[in-house]
Amino acid sequence: MVVCHLIASGFAGGPEKQIIEQSTRLAEFGWSVVVGSFRENRSSVELVDNAKQRNIPTFLIDTKSPFSPAAVFQLKRALRRFHVDLLVTHGYKPTIVGHLARAGSRVVQVPMVRGYTAEDWKVRIYEAIDRWFLKRFRMVICVSAATAKLMAGYGVKPDRIKVIHNAVNCEGDVTPADLHKEFDIPSRFQVIVAAGRLSPEKGHRYLVDAVKILVDSGFPVCLLLLGAGKELPRLERQVAEANLGEHVVFGGFRKPILPYLAGADLVVNPSETEGLPNVVLEALSVRTPVVATDVGGVGEIITSGKTGWLVPPAQIQSLADAIKHAIENPFKASAVIENGYKLIKDSFSFSYQVAQFADLYSNLIRLSGPSSVDGVELRRKVKS
């Protein structure tokens, strides 16, 4: 059987990592995988390049405008070309295009939902359309119980929602990066790292304010922001106005990210909204303590004081206090680190996750009826 992942991908971030890692592991469960994306006037798409490096078949939908009807016909041809049985769509554009492209075919579609950003008025409109479409599917996959609850509130029937958490690769050792040396950070500073897209909903402005509180109190700390995005100019102005030049470093997008997380004294995730953040899973997988805001599915990973520390979103003083507490209590942090690592290894590994996906995919094909599977096989015989 063949599963196709379709995503509108700007760069190889968290969702793209999940797709690639899952795709390489599904073969042992009898599935073949193809990965598709949208070119959108770019010379290359990183996700597709990465998939090719892992010998995963790929295709690109290439249209003159972002929402051209031609995208539907191109996807329809790709589904036929690769004999796709199951289409997994990630985000509003792939879900809508996928729904239209598979009309009249035997292809089963299942959307995967990671949450909503609502970062501007256009995105809010697209996300509202997406929620309307999601009610039409037999099954919707959510990355956290919190996201599932959100979708149920939007009208998706609870018995049509399946929660499968994001996962992280716990295999192999990671050599920590020397952050002080690479970014010229004074050795007297404790280094906290925040990694991810620089976008308003990620809450980095609150973290910068929390660092200001710590610095003004004499706490020796430096914030290393790893990532890129439209929020960068605003954050740079904020840092300059607060005279934090020595205490906030913009490190840009770094790949692979694990050595940088492993080299940190503390990883902080200050988001206002999340599905299930990969950076939290990744930090725990390399035994780095985490302070995170209690949003989305973060509370399904972090139990405050046991596997990390939780704070309310947009609460600057609480964030500063939690950072200081985590760094000033190394013995407590040591126990938290081991608890977090054990949780990740037991419940958030890719081997655990992919087994759930394989079972769900098989059930979806089975529930689509014998005619669906037989029809797919018949088309293959005719084409061969």
C-alpha positions as CSV (number, residue, x, y, z in Angstrom):
1,M,0.0,0.0,0.0
2,V,1.1,3.6,-0.7
3,V,0.8,6.6,1.5
4,C,1.4,10.1,0.2
5,H,2.3,13.0,2.5
6,L,1.4,16.4,1.1
7,I,2.5,19.7,2.7
8,A,3.1,23.3,1.7
9,S,6.6,23.5,3.0
10,G,8.7,26.7,3.4
11,F,11.7,25.0,5.0
12,A,12.5,21.8,6.8
13,G,11.1,22.5,10.3
14,G,9.3,20.3,12.8
15,P,6.4,18.9,10.6
16,E,8.9,18.2,7.9
17,K,11.2,16.3,10.3
18,Q,8.2,14.2,11.4
19,I,7.3,13.3,7.8
20,I,10.8,12.3,6.8
21,E,11.4,10.2,9.9
22,Q,8.1,8.5,9.7
23,S,8.5,7.8,5.9
24,T,11.8,6.0,6.4
25,R,10.3,3.7,9.0
26,L,6.9,2.7,7.4
27,A,8.4,0.2,5.1
28,E,8.8,-2.4,7.9
29,F,5.0,-2.2,8.2
30,G,4.4,-2.9,4.6
31,W,3.8,0.7,3.4
32,S,5.5,2.6,0.6
33,V,5.7,6.4,1.0
34,V,5.8,9.3,-1.4
35,V,6.3,12.9,-0.4
36,G,4.8,15.9,-2.2
37,S,4.9,19.6,-1.8
38,F,4.3,22.9,-3.7
39,R,7.1,24.7,-5.6
40,E,5.6,28.2,-5.2
41,N,8.2,29.8,-7.5
42,R,11.2,28.4,-5.7
43,S,14.2,26.8,-7.3
44,S,14.0,24.0,-4.8
45,V,12.0,22.8,-1.7
46,E,14.1,21.6,1.2
47,L,11.7,18.9,2.3
48,V,11.7,17.4,-1.2
49,D,15.5,17.6,-1.3
50,N,15.8,15.8,2.1
51,A,13.3,13.1,1.0
52,K,15.3,12.4,-2.1
53,Q,18.5,12.0,0.0
54,R,16.6,9.3,2.0
55,N,15.5,7.6,-1.3
56,I,11.9,8.6,-0.8
57,P,9.9,9.2,-4.0
58,T,8.8,12.8,-4.4
59,F,6.8,15.2,-6.6
60,L,6.3,19.0,-6.7
61,I,3.1,20.8,-7.7
62,D,4.2,23.7,-9.8
63,T,1.6,26.5,-10.6
64,K,1.9,30.2,-11.5
65,S,-0.2,31.4,-8.6
66,P,-0.5,29.9,-5.0
67,F,-4.1,28.8,-5.3
68,S,-4.3,28.0,-9.0
69,P,-6.9,25.3,-10.0
70,A,-4.1,23.6,-11.9
71,A,-2.8,22.4,-8.5
72,V,-5.8,20.1,-8.2
73,F,-5.1,18.5,-11.6
74,Q,-1.4,18.1,-10.9
75,L,-2.1,16.4,-7.6
76,K,-4.7,14.2,-9.3
77,R,-2.1,13.0,-11.8
78,A,0.5,12.4,-9.0
79,L,-1.9,10.3,-7.1
80,R,-2.5,8.2,-10.1
81,R,1.2,8.0,-11.1
82,F,2.3,6.7,-7.7
83,H,-0.8,4.5,-7.2
84,V,-1.6,6.3,-3.9
85,D,-4.0,4.5,-1.5
86,L,-3.9,7.0,1.4
87,L,-3.3,10.8,1.2
88,V,-2.1,12.5,4.4
89,T,-2.5,16.3,4.2
90,H,-0.7,18.7,6.5
91,G,-2.2,22.2,6.6
92,Y,-5.1,24.1,5.0
93,K,-3.8,24.3,1.5
94,P,-2.9,20.6,1.1
95,T,-6.1,19.6,2.8
96,I,-8.3,21.6,0.4
97,V,-6.4,20.7,-2.7
98,G,-6.3,17.1,-1.7
99,H,-10.0,17.0,-1.1
100,L,-10.7,18.3,-4.6
101,A,-8.1,16.1,-6.3
102,R,-9.2,12.8,-4.9
103,A,-12.9,13.4,-5.8
104,G,-14.2,10.4,-7.7
105,S,-11.2,8.3,-6.9
106,R,-10.5,5.5,-4.4
107,V,-7.9,7.5,-2.5
108,V,-8.6,7.8,1.2
109,Q,-7.6,11.2,2.7
110,V,-6.8,11.9,6.3
111,P,-5.7,15.5,7.4
112,M,-3.2,16.0,10.1
113,V,-3.7,19.0,12.4
114,R,-0.9,20.6,14.5
115,G,-2.9,23.6,15.6
116,Y,-3.4,27.1,14.2
117,T,-1.2,30.2,14.3
118,A,-3.7,32.9,13.2
119,E,-0.6,35.0,12.5
120,D,-2.4,37.5,10.2
121,W,-5.9,38.1,8.7
122,K,-5.2,36.0,5.6
123,V,-4.1,33.0,7.6
124,R,-7.1,33.3,9.9
125,I,-9.4,33.1,6.8
126,Y,-7.6,30.1,5.4
127,E,-7.7,28.4,8.8
128,A,-11.4,29.0,9.1
129,I,-11.9,27.4,5.7
130,D,-9.7,24.5,6.7
131,R,-11.9,23.9,9.8
132,W,-15.0,23.7,7.7
133,F,-13.4,21.1,5.4
134,L,-12.1,19.0,8.4
135,K,-15.7,18.2,9.4
136,R,-16.1,16.3,6.1
137,F,-13.4,13.6,6.8
138,R,-13.8,10.2,8.3
139,M,-10.7,10.7,10.4
140,V,-8.5,13.6,11.5
141,I,-5.2,13.1,13.2
142,C,-4.1,15.5,15.9
143,V,-0.6,15.8,17.4
144,S,-1.9,16.3,21.0
145,A,-5.0,15.8,23.2
146,A,-5.1,19.6,23.5
147,T,-5.4,20.0,19.7
148,A,-8.0,17.2,19.6
149,K,-10.1,19.2,22.2
150,L,-9.7,22.3,20.1
151,M,-10.9,20.5,17.0
152,A,-13.9,19.0,18.8
153,G,-14.8,22.6,19.8
154,Y,-14.8,23.5,16.1
155,G,-17.3,20.8,15.3
156,V,-15.2,17.8,14.4
157,K,-16.8,14.8,15.9
158,P,-14.7,13.4,18.8
159,D,-15.0,9.8,17.5
160,R,-13.4,11.0,14.2
161,I,-10.3,12.3,15.9
162,K,-7.2,10.3,16.5
163,V,-4.3,11.6,18.7
164,I,-0.8,10.6,17.7
165,H,1.9,12.6,19.3
166,N,5.0,14.0,17.5
167,A,8.1,11.9,18.1
168,V,11.9,12.3,18.3
169,N,14.8,10.2,17.4
170,C,16.4,8.9,20.7
171,E,19.0,6.8,18.9
172,G,22.7,7.7,18.9
173,D,24.8,10.2,20.9
174,V,24.8,13.9,20.3
175,T,28.0,16.0,20.8
176,P,27.0,19.3,22.4
177,A,28.0,22.4,20.5
178,D,30.3,24.8,22.4
179,L,27.9,27.8,22.4
180,H,30.3,30.1,24.3
181,K,33.0,29.7,21.7
182,E,30.8,29.6,18.5
183,F,28.8,32.7,19.4
184,D,31.5,34.5,21.4
185,I,29.4,34.4,24.6
186,P,31.3,35.3,27.8
187,S,32.0,32.2,29.9
188,R,30.4,33.7,33.0
189,F,27.0,33.6,31.3
190,Q,24.6,30.8,31.6
191,V,23.2,30.1,28.1
192,I,19.5,29.7,27.5
193,V,18.4,28.7,24.0
194,A,15.1,29.3,22.2
195,A,14.9,27.6,18.8
196,G,12.2,27.8,16.1
197,R,10.5,30.1,13.7
198,L,10.6,33.8,14.7
199,S,6.9,34.5,14.5
200,P,4.7,36.6,16.8
201,E,2.8,33.6,18.2
202,K,6.1,32.0,19.3
203,G,6.3,34.6,22.1
204,H,10.0,35.5,21.9
205,R,9.2,39.1,22.8
206,Y,8.2,37.9,26.3
207,L,11.4,35.9,26.6
208,V,13.5,39.0,25.8
209,D,11.6,40.9,28.5
210,A,12.2,38.1,31.0
211,V,15.9,38.2,30.2
212,K,15.8,41.9,30.8
213,I,14.4,41.3,34.3
214,L,17.1,38.7,35.0
215,V,20.0,40.9,33.7
216,D,18.7,43.9,35.8
217,S,18.8,41.7,38.9
218,G,22.4,40.8,38.2
219,F,21.7,37.2,37.0
220,P,24.5,36.2,34.5
221,V,22.5,34.9,31.5
222,C,22.6,35.1,27.8
223,L,19.7,34.2,25.4
224,L,20.6,32.5,22.2
225,L,17.8,32.8,19.7
226,L,18.1,30.2,16.9
227,G,15.8,30.6,14.0
228,A,14.6,33.0,11.3
229,G,11.3,34.7,10.5
230,K,9.4,37.9,10.0
231,E,9.6,38.8,13.7
232,L,13.4,39.2,13.6
233,P,13.5,43.0,12.9
234,R,11.1,43.7,15.7
235,L,13.1,41.5,18.2
236,E,16.3,43.2,17.1
237,R,14.8,46.6,17.9
238,Q,13.5,45.4,21.2
239,V,17.0,44.1,22.2
240,A,18.6,47.4,21.2
241,E,16.1,49.5,23.1
242,A,16.6,47.4,26.2
243,N,20.4,47.6,26.0
244,L,20.7,43.8,25.9
245,G,23.2,43.5,23.1
246,E,25.6,41.4,25.3
247,H,22.8,39.3,26.6
248,V,20.8,38.3,23.5
249,V,22.4,36.7,20.5
250,F,20.6,36.1,17.2
251,G,22.2,32.8,15.9
252,G,20.1,32.4,12.8
253,F,18.8,29.1,11.5
254,R,21.0,26.2,12.5
255,K,21.0,22.6,11.3
256,P,21.1,20.1,12.8
257,I,19.6,21.6,15.9
258,L,20.3,18.9,18.4
259,P,24.0,19.8,19.2
260,Y,22.9,23.4,20.0
261,L,20.1,22.2,22.3
262,A,22.6,19.8,24.0
263,G,25.0,22.6,24.5
264,A,22.5,24.8,26.3
265,D,22.2,25.2,30.0
266,L,18.4,25.5,29.5
267,V,16.0,25.4,26.6
268,V,13.0,27.8,26.8
269,N,9.8,27.6,24.7
270,P,7.8,30.8,25.3
271,S,5.0,30.2,22.7
272,E,1.5,31.6,23.0
273,T,0.1,28.7,20.9
274,E,1.4,25.2,20.1
275,G,0.4,21.8,18.9
276,L,3.1,19.6,20.3
277,P,6.5,21.4,20.0
278,N,9.3,19.4,18.5
279,V,11.9,21.6,20.2
280,V,10.7,20.5,23.7
281,L,10.9,16.8,22.7
282,E,14.3,17.3,21.1
283,A,15.7,19.1,24.2
284,L,14.5,16.4,26.5
285,S,16.0,13.7,24.2
286,V,19.5,15.3,24.6
287,R,19.0,15.7,28.4
288,T,18.7,19.5,28.5
289,P,16.2,20.9,31.0
290,V,13.2,22.8,29.6
291,V,11.1,25.8,30.7
292,A,8.0,26.1,28.6
293,T,4.6,27.9,28.5
294,D,1.6,25.7,29.3
295,V,-0.1,25.9,25.9
296,G,-1.4,23.3,23.5
297,G,0.0,19.9,24.1
298,V,3.1,21.1,26.1
299,G,1.5,19.8,29.3
300,E,1.3,16.4,27.8
301,I,5.1,16.4,27.8
302,I,6.1,18.6,30.7
303,T,4.9,18.0,34.3
304,S,6.1,21.0,36.2
305,G,8.9,20.1,38.6
306,K,9.1,16.5,37.3
307,T,10.0,16.6,33.6
308,G,10.5,20.3,33.2
309,W,8.9,23.6,34.3
310,L,5.6,25.1,33.1
311,V,4.6,28.7,33.2
312,P,1.5,30.6,31.9
313,P,1.9,32.2,28.5
314,A,2.8,35.9,28.2
315,Q,3.6,36.1,31.9
316,I,7.1,37.7,31.9
317,Q,7.9,37.6,35.6
318,S,6.8,34.0,35.9
319,L,9.0,33.1,33.0
320,A,12.0,34.9,34.5
321,D,11.4,33.2,37.9
322,A,11.2,29.8,36.3
323,I,14.4,30.3,34.3
324,K,16.3,31.4,37.4
325,H,14.9,28.5,39.5
326,A,15.9,25.9,36.9
327,I,19.5,27.2,36.6
328,E,20.1,27.8,40.3
329,N,18.9,24.3,41.3
330,P,21.3,21.9,39.4
331,F,20.4,18.9,41.6
332,K,16.7,19.3,41.0
333,A,17.4,19.9,37.3
334,S,19.4,16.7,37.2
335,A,16.4,14.6,38.4
336,V,14.1,16.5,36.0
337,I,16.5,15.8,33.1
338,E,16.4,12.1,33.7
339,N,12.7,12.0,34.1
340,G,12.2,13.9,30.9
341,Y,14.6,11.6,28.9
342,K,12.9,8.5,30.2
343,L,9.5,9.9,29.2
344,I,10.7,10.7,25.7
345,K,12.3,7.3,25.2
346,D,9.3,5.4,26.4
347,S,6.4,7.3,24.9
348,F,7.7,9.7,22.2
349,S,10.1,7.6,20.1
350,F,9.6,7.2,16.4
351,S,9.3,3.4,16.7
352,Y,6.4,3.9,19.0
353,Q,4.8,6.6,16.9
354,V,5.2,4.8,13.5
355,A,3.5,1.7,14.8
356,Q,0.5,3.8,15.7
357,F,0.4,5.4,12.2
358,A,0.8,2.0,10.4
359,D,-2.1,0.6,12.4
360,L,-4.3,3.7,11.7
361,Y,-3.5,3.7,8.0
362,S,-4.4,0.1,7.7
363,N,-7.7,0.6,9.5
364,L,-8.6,3.5,7.3
365,I,-8.0,1.5,4.2
366,R,-9.9,-1.5,5.6
367,L,-12.9,0.8,6.6
368,S,-13.0,2.3,3.2
369,G,-14.4,-1.0,2.0
370,P,-13.1,-4.0,0.0
371,S,-14.1,-2.2,-3.3
372,S,-11.5,0.5,-2.5
373,V,-8.6,-1.9,-2.1
374,D,-9.7,-4.1,-4.9
375,G,-10.2,-1.1,-7.2
376,V,-6.6,0.1,-6.4
377,E,-5.2,-3.4,-7.2
378,L,-7.3,-3.6,-10.4
379,R,-5.9,-0.2,-11.7
380,R,-2.4,-1.4,-11.0
381,K,-2.9,-4.6,-12.9
382,V,-4.3,-2.7,-15.9
383,K,-1.4,-0.2,-15.9
384,S,1.2,-3.0,-15.6
